[in-house]
Amino acid sequence: MADLSIEHVSRFFGDATALNDVSLTVPSGSITAIIGPSGSGKTTLLRLLAGLDSPDEGTVSIGNKIAKLGDTALCFQDSPLYPHLNVWENVAFPLKLKATNAADEVVKKRVSDVLEMLEIAPLARRKITELSGGQKQRVGIARALVRDVEVYLFDEPMAHLDQALARDIVADLRKIQQSLGLTFVYVTHSKSEAFALADQIVVLVDGQVAQVGEAEELVEKPKTLEIAEFLSPTELNVRRRGDAVEAWRPEDTQLTRGGTATVEAVTYLGREWLVQTTEGHAVSEEKFDVGESVTLTQKKVFSF
Ligand SMILES: Nc1ncnc2c1ncn2[C@@H]1O[C@H](COP(=O)(O)OP(=O)(O)OP(=O)(O)O)[C@@H](O)[C@H]1O
């Protein structure tokens, strides 16, 4: 297994620059998540890695060879499954295409193993039309993982699933990747999926790599206001003084009763309350009432 290297890759569509001089290494045997605002170039990058599109500038290589179609397996949010084939046949399909060099027994073993790992072995004989959304997506993932390739690519595979289902599948994916030492590139809108899965997270902004790091590093030391805003679970508090910008998360803001700020709105977040005041937002374990006077104390401030 070899590292995937993206070197000085740019992709233009007419006047639009979808990717601008992107360089990145995806270490073999690890998961790299690619996150970023809508339109930042995530899907464009993944299509280049899959060999479905070519860069206008730069190279994508695996080890010391330029990557080509077939070196990677791609799983989409709505992996198109063949409705006339059952689960087993759908998963075996990519291997059957190569049947000339894959013996029947090898195919059987590989398909059984993958169905087992994704906990869909009992569904092997079911028709695709008889599956739930989550089960279908497990079949789509199985059909990518059944292939023996250098890198597995995922484009928003959980986009249409509810959070609990997505969490279960993400946990299984992580287990499979770690036990087999596979290399994954995983594009997602979901920060929590990226945090749960990835060894390395790449933040793309406007077609450029804005920051690369582990989850904690990105959350605690965002390089730009845009990254801090993107990664904050709730709307950041921002103060501008000339060119200097300070920002702090509502989660890092303590709220006490009495003071110069007035509570304007209160939203229940599940376990805590988002309290919006005339002097900024705070997340509090205690409930405050609209109209109350409060004081906000910042526990951690980012300066940009
Ligand atoms: N085939 C195309 N023709 C023209 N412009 C394109 C094409 N594909 C992508 N773009 C543009 O390139 C930019 C990056 O698009 P891309 O789909 O890669 O972003 P994304 O980060 O995946 O977005 P989203 O999160 O919304 O899926 C966007 O401005 C998009 O409009």
The ligand as an SDF file (V2000), in Angstrom:
LIG
                    3D

 31 33  0  0  0  0  0  0  0  0999 V2000
  -18.8730   20.6380  -14.2210 N   0  0  0  0  0  0  0  0  0  0  0  0
  -18.7960   21.8650  -13.7210 C   0  0  0  0  0  0  0  0  0  0  0  0
  -18.9620   22.9580  -14.4980 N   0  0  0  0  0  0  0  0  0  0  0  0
  -18.8600   24.1930  -14.0080 C   0  0  0  0  0  0  0  0  0  0  0  0
  -18.5740   24.4810  -12.7150 N   0  0  0  0  0  0  0  0  0  0  0  0
  -18.4000   23.4510  -11.8930 C   0  0  0  0  0  0  0  0  0  0  0  0
  -18.5070   22.0870  -12.3280 C   0  0  0  0  0  0  0  0  0  0  0  0
  -18.2750   21.2820  -11.2770 N   0  0  0  0  0  0  0  0  0  0  0  0
  -18.0430   22.0940  -10.2210 C   0  0  0  0  0  0  0  0  0  0  0  0
  -18.1170   23.3940  -10.5880 N   0  0  0  0  0  0  0  0  0  0  0  0
  -17.9110   24.5590   -9.7180 C   0  0  0  0  0  0  0  0  0  0  0  0
  -16.7290   24.3340   -8.9710 O   0  0  0  0  0  0  0  0  0  0  0  0
  -16.8890   24.7600   -7.6210 C   0  0  0  0  0  0  0  0  0  0  0  0
  -16.6530   23.5950   -6.6750 C   0  0  0  0  0  0  0  0  0  0  0  0
  -17.7220   22.6650   -6.7920 O   0  0  0  0  0  0  0  0  0  0  0  0
  -17.8020   21.3130   -5.9760 P   0  0  0  0  0  0  0  0  0  0  0  0
  -19.0360   20.5940   -6.4000 O   0  0  0  0  0  0  0  0  0  0  0  0
  -16.5200   20.5950   -6.0990 O   0  0  0  0  0  0  0  0  0  0  0  0
  -17.9560   21.8650   -4.4920 O   0  0  0  0  0  0  0  0  0  0  0  0
  -18.3710   21.0840   -3.1700 P   0  0  0  0  0  0  0  0  0  0  0  0
  -17.4550   21.5720   -2.1120 O   0  0  0  0  0  0  0  0  0  0  0  0
  -18.3930   19.6170   -3.4340 O   0  0  0  0  0  0  0  0  0  0  0  0
  -19.8350   21.6250   -2.9260 O   0  0  0  0  0  0  0  0  0  0  0  0
  -21.0790   20.9510   -2.1520 P   0  0  0  0  0  0  0  0  0  0  0  0
  -20.6380   20.8570   -0.7120 O   0  0  0  0  0  0  0  0  0  0  0  0
  -22.1670   21.9430   -2.3400 O   0  0  0  0  0  0  0  0  0  0  0  0
  -21.3370   19.6250   -2.7790 O   0  0  0  0  0  0  0  0  0  0  0  0
  -18.2740   25.3500   -7.5130 C   0  0  0  0  0  0  0  0  0  0  0  0
  -18.1880   26.7360   -7.6810 O   0  0  0  0  0  0  0  0  0  0  0  0
  -19.0120   24.7150   -8.6890 C   0  0  0  0  0  0  0  0  0  0  0  0
  -20.0190   25.5540   -9.1480 O   0  0  0  0  0  0  0  0  0  0  0  0
  1  2  1  0
  2  3  1  0
  2  7  2  0
  3  4  2  0
  4  5  1  0
  5  6  2  0
  6  7  1  0
  6 10  1  0
  7  8  1  0
  8  9  2  0
  9 10  1  0
 10 11  1  0
 11 12  1  0
 11 30  1  0
 12 13  1  0
 13 14  1  0
 13 28  1  0
 14 15  1  0
 15 16  1  0
 16 17  2  0
 16 18  1  0
 16 19  1  0
 19 20  1  0
 20 21  2  0
 20 22  1  0
 20 23  1  0
 23 24  1  0
 24 25  2  0
 24 26  1  0
 24 27  1  0
 28 29  1  0
 28 30  1  0
 30 31  1  0
M  END
$$$$
